Amino acid sequence: MTILVTGSTGLIGSHLVALLAAQGADVHALTRTPEKRQFPPGVTAVKGDFQDVDSMRAAMGCARTLFLLNTVAADEVTQALIALNLAREAGIERIVYLSVMHSDRFTDVPHFTGKHTVERMIEQLGMHATILRPAYFMQNDDALIQSSVLERGVYPMPIGSAGISMVDARDVAQLAARHLLRRDAASELLPTEVLDVVGPTALSGQTAAAVWSDVLGKTIRYAGDDIGPFEAQFRSFAPGWMAYDMRLMMARMQMDGELGSAAAVERMQQELGTPLRSYRDHALETAARWRAAQ
């Protein structure tokens, strides 16, 4: 049976496509430019764009199971709701949706509330889905911190002290693959479930800086909780509305954190069958990559 993966070329989607292909799944990878993409053997590149209903209708028509991932966009909610309606029209009843942790609580953060709106559609229409709510991805830091950490000895992300159970994107993809395969293979439709997806330990700005100090062998200090520089840096490569959205997200993380429960960590470890990747593991790999690129 065919699994359609949206967001197939991004951080989560690229890992997910490879995992599914390695397990022999029939994978269709949705992309706007299939002629420019290289996927693992056995994966079919399918042309599609969330803003092009005809292309999405054609892509949905060939699938049994759907992985729905919408990146942060000004029309993210519209894209997601149209995609779900087209999936329902095509008879797709097996879905894994990538939401975000605290989507139901951070109501002042646009992309959090947008994802919760999609969750509500899944619930109210009785669709059958695994809703994954990941905490902040460890990999989100990579491009934003390199020069600050290496050149100024500063960890610049204003994540505060409430604690964030940062999760490795590869663990997210592995969990998504497991639930896609489980739903696709089930003889009956499985009930909807909502799962927090978290890393093994909670981090603060100070503890994240301490990890980098240990990994790099030099003192890295936390830059503090001022969100202004974070928004300004984001505006250097993204639209102003997106930078402000991320500023609001960071403010809520400072206030409330994104803490994974012990039960959520244990459940993930049992499902994946391996220890969750730690932030220190991620920092070691990232530092090695930085050195190799020099």
C-alpha positions as CSV (number, residue, x, y, z in Angstrom):
1,M,0.0,0.0,0.0
2,T,1.2,3.5,-0.8
3,I,2.3,6.0,1.8
4,L,2.3,9.6,0.6
5,V,4.9,11.8,2.4
6,T,4.5,15.6,2.2
7,G,7.4,17.8,3.2
8,S,9.5,15.0,1.8
9,T,12.7,17.1,1.2
10,G,12.8,18.8,4.6
11,L,14.5,18.0,7.9
12,I,11.9,15.5,9.0
13,G,10.6,14.3,5.6
14,S,14.0,13.4,4.1
15,H,14.8,11.2,7.1
16,L,11.3,9.7,7.0
17,V,11.4,8.8,3.3
18,A,14.7,7.0,3.8
19,L,13.4,5.1,6.8
20,L,10.2,4.0,5.1
21,A,12.1,3.0,1.9
22,A,14.6,0.9,4.0
23,Q,11.7,-1.1,5.4
24,G,10.3,-1.8,1.9
25,A,7.3,0.5,2.0
26,D,5.8,1.8,-1.2
27,V,6.6,5.5,-0.8
28,H,5.4,8.5,-2.8
29,A,7.4,11.6,-2.0
30,L,5.6,14.8,-2.7
31,T,7.8,17.6,-4.1
32,R,7.3,20.7,-6.2
33,T,10.3,19.8,-8.4
34,P,10.6,16.0,-8.8
35,E,13.0,16.5,-11.7
36,K,15.5,18.1,-9.3
37,R,15.3,15.6,-6.4
38,Q,17.0,12.3,-5.7
39,F,15.3,9.9,-3.4
40,P,16.3,6.4,-2.2
41,P,15.7,3.5,-4.6
42,G,12.1,2.5,-4.8
43,V,10.7,5.9,-3.8
44,T,8.5,7.6,-6.4
45,A,8.8,11.3,-6.7
46,V,5.3,12.9,-7.1
47,K,4.8,16.4,-8.3
48,G,2.6,18.4,-6.0
49,D,2.1,21.8,-4.3
50,F,-0.2,22.6,-1.4
51,Q,-1.4,25.6,-3.3
52,D,-2.2,23.6,-6.4
53,V,-5.4,21.7,-5.7
54,D,-5.3,19.6,-8.9
55,S,-1.8,18.4,-8.2
56,M,-2.7,17.5,-4.6
57,R,-5.9,15.7,-5.7
58,A,-3.8,13.6,-8.1
59,A,-1.2,12.8,-5.5
60,M,-3.8,11.9,-2.9
61,G,-5.7,9.6,-5.4
62,C,-2.8,7.2,-5.5
63,A,-2.3,6.8,-1.7
64,R,-3.7,4.8,1.2
65,T,-1.8,6.4,4.0
66,L,-0.7,10.1,4.5
67,F,2.0,11.8,6.3
68,L,1.0,15.5,6.6
69,L,3.6,18.1,7.4
70,N,3.1,21.8,6.7
71,T,6.0,24.1,7.2
72,V,5.4,27.5,8.8
73,A,3.8,29.7,6.1
74,A,1.4,32.6,6.0
75,D,-1.3,30.3,4.7
76,E,-0.3,27.2,6.6
77,V,-3.8,26.5,8.0
78,T,-5.4,26.9,4.5
79,Q,-2.9,24.5,3.1
80,A,-3.4,21.9,5.8
81,L,-7.2,22.0,5.8
82,I,-7.3,21.7,2.0
83,A,-4.9,18.8,2.1
84,L,-7.0,17.0,4.7
85,N,-10.2,17.6,2.8
86,L,-8.6,16.2,-0.4
87,A,-7.4,13.2,1.6
88,R,-10.9,12.6,2.8
89,E,-12.2,13.0,-0.7
90,A,-9.7,10.4,-1.9
91,G,-10.7,8.0,0.8
92,I,-7.5,8.2,2.8
93,E,-8.3,7.2,6.4
94,R,-4.8,6.5,7.8
95,I,-2.9,9.7,8.7
96,V,0.1,10.8,10.7
97,Y,0.1,14.5,11.3
98,L,3.1,16.5,12.5
99,S,1.9,19.1,14.9
100,V,3.8,20.8,17.7
101,M,4.0,20.4,21.5
102,H,1.7,22.7,23.4
103,S,-0.3,23.5,20.2
104,D,-3.4,23.7,22.5
105,R,-1.7,26.0,25.1
106,F,0.4,28.5,23.2
107,T,-2.7,30.3,21.7
108,D,-0.9,33.5,21.0
109,V,1.7,31.9,18.8
110,P,0.3,31.8,15.2
111,H,1.8,28.6,13.9
112,F,1.0,26.7,17.2
113,T,-2.7,27.8,17.0
114,G,-2.7,26.9,13.3
115,K,-1.6,23.4,14.0
116,H,-4.1,23.0,16.8
117,T,-6.9,24.1,14.3
118,V,-5.8,21.2,12.1
119,E,-5.9,18.8,15.1
120,R,-9.5,20.0,15.8
121,M,-10.5,19.2,12.2
122,I,-9.1,15.7,12.5
123,E,-11.0,15.2,15.8
124,Q,-14.3,16.7,14.8
125,L,-14.5,14.9,11.4
126,G,-13.6,11.6,13.1
127,M,-10.5,11.1,11.0
128,H,-8.1,8.3,12.0
129,A,-4.7,9.7,12.8
130,T,-1.6,9.7,15.0
131,I,-1.0,13.3,15.9
132,L,2.7,13.9,16.8
133,R,3.5,16.9,19.0
134,P,7.2,17.3,19.0
135,A,9.1,19.7,21.2
136,Y,11.7,22.1,19.7
137,F,14.1,20.3,17.3
138,M,17.7,20.2,18.3
139,Q,18.6,20.8,14.6
140,N,16.7,24.1,14.7
141,D,19.8,25.6,16.4
142,D,22.4,24.6,13.9
143,A,22.4,27.5,11.4
144,L,21.5,30.1,14.1
145,I,24.2,29.4,16.6
146,Q,27.4,28.5,14.6
147,S,29.1,31.8,14.3
148,S,28.0,32.9,17.8
149,V,29.3,29.8,19.5
150,L,32.6,29.5,17.5
151,E,33.5,33.2,17.1
152,R,32.0,34.9,20.2
153,G,31.8,32.0,22.7
154,V,28.1,32.6,23.2
155,Y,25.0,30.4,23.0
156,P,22.6,32.9,21.5
157,M,19.2,31.1,21.6
158,P,17.0,32.8,24.3
159,I,15.3,29.6,25.5
160,G,15.2,30.8,29.1
161,S,15.2,28.6,32.3
162,A,11.8,26.9,32.3
163,G,13.2,24.0,30.4
164,I,12.8,22.5,26.9
165,S,12.9,18.8,26.2
166,M,14.6,19.3,22.8
167,V,14.2,16.3,20.5
168,D,16.4,15.1,17.7
169,A,14.7,15.3,14.3
170,R,15.8,11.7,13.6
171,D,13.9,10.4,16.6
172,V,10.8,12.3,15.4
173,A,11.2,10.8,11.9
174,Q,11.7,7.3,13.3
175,L,8.6,7.6,15.4
176,A,6.6,8.9,12.4
177,A,7.8,6.0,10.3
178,R,6.7,3.5,13.0
179,H,3.2,4.9,13.2
180,L,2.8,5.2,9.4
181,L,3.8,1.6,8.9
182,R,1.6,0.4,11.8
183,R,-1.5,2.3,10.4
184,D,-0.8,1.2,6.9
185,A,-0.5,-2.5,7.8
186,A,-3.5,-2.6,10.2
187,S,-6.4,-4.7,9.0
188,E,-8.8,-2.2,10.7
189,L,-8.7,1.5,11.2
190,L,-6.8,2.5,14.4
191,P,-8.1,5.1,16.8
192,T,-6.7,8.6,16.9
193,E,-4.0,9.3,19.4
194,V,-2.0,12.4,20.4
195,L,1.6,11.9,21.4
196,D,4.1,14.3,22.9
197,V,7.5,13.7,21.2
198,V,10.4,14.8,23.3
199,G,14.1,14.4,24.1
200,P,15.5,12.6,27.1
201,T,16.4,15.7,29.2
202,A,15.2,19.3,29.6
203,L,17.6,22.1,28.7
204,S,17.8,25.7,29.7
205,G,19.9,28.4,28.2
206,Q,22.5,27.8,30.8
207,T,22.7,24.0,30.5
208,A,22.8,24.2,26.7
209,A,25.7,26.6,26.9
210,A,27.4,24.2,29.4
211,V,27.0,21.4,26.8
212,W,28.8,23.4,24.2
213,S,31.5,24.4,26.6
214,D,32.2,20.7,27.3
215,V,32.1,19.7,23.7
216,L,34.3,22.5,22.3
217,G,36.6,22.6,25.3
218,K,36.2,26.3,25.9
219,T,33.8,28.5,27.8
220,I,30.5,29.2,26.1
221,R,28.2,31.5,28.0
222,Y,24.5,32.0,27.7
223,A,23.6,35.3,26.0
224,G,20.5,35.8,28.1
225,D,16.8,36.0,27.7
226,D,16.6,39.1,25.5
227,I,14.4,38.1,22.5
228,G,15.1,41.1,20.4
229,P,18.4,39.9,18.9
230,F,16.8,36.5,18.1
231,E,14.0,38.2,16.1
232,A,16.5,40.5,14.3
233,Q,18.7,37.5,13.3
234,F,15.6,35.7,12.0
235,R,14.6,38.7,10.0
236,S,17.9,38.5,8.1
237,F,16.8,35.4,6.2
238,A,13.0,35.2,6.8
239,P,9.9,37.4,6.4
240,G,9.1,39.8,9.2
241,W,5.9,38.1,10.1
242,M,7.7,34.7,10.5
243,A,10.4,36.3,12.7
244,Y,7.7,37.8,14.9
245,D,5.9,34.4,15.1
246,M,9.2,32.8,16.3
247,R,9.7,35.6,18.8
248,L,6.2,34.9,20.3
249,M,7.1,31.2,20.4
250,M,10.4,31.9,22.2
251,A,8.6,34.1,24.7
252,R,6.1,31.3,25.6
253,M,9.0,28.8,25.9
254,Q,10.7,31.2,28.4
255,M,7.4,31.5,30.3
256,D,6.1,27.9,30.2
257,G,8.8,25.7,28.8
258,E,8.3,22.6,26.7
259,L,8.9,19.8,29.3
260,G,8.4,16.2,28.4
261,S,7.0,13.9,31.1
262,A,8.9,10.9,32.3
263,A,6.1,8.8,30.8
264,A,6.5,10.4,27.4
265,V,10.2,9.7,27.4
266,E,9.7,6.1,28.5
267,R,7.0,5.5,25.9
268,M,9.2,6.9,23.1
269,Q,12.2,4.8,24.2
270,Q,10.0,1.7,24.2
271,E,8.5,2.4,20.8
272,L,11.9,3.1,19.2
273,G,13.7,0.4,21.0
274,T,16.8,2.6,21.6
275,P,17.8,5.4,23.9
276,L,16.7,8.8,22.7
277,R,19.5,10.9,21.2
278,S,20.8,13.5,23.7
279,Y,21.6,17.2,23.1
280,R,25.2,16.4,23.9
281,D,25.2,13.7,21.1
282,H,23.8,16.3,18.8
283,A,26.4,18.9,19.8
284,L,29.3,16.4,19.3
285,E,28.0,15.5,15.8
286,T,27.5,19.2,14.9
287,A,30.9,20.3,16.1
288,A,32.5,17.5,14.0
289,R,30.6,18.7,11.0
290,W,31.7,22.3,11.6
291,R,35.3,21.2,11.8
292,A,35.1,19.1,8.7
293,A,33.7,22.1,6.7
294,Q,36.6,24.4,7.7
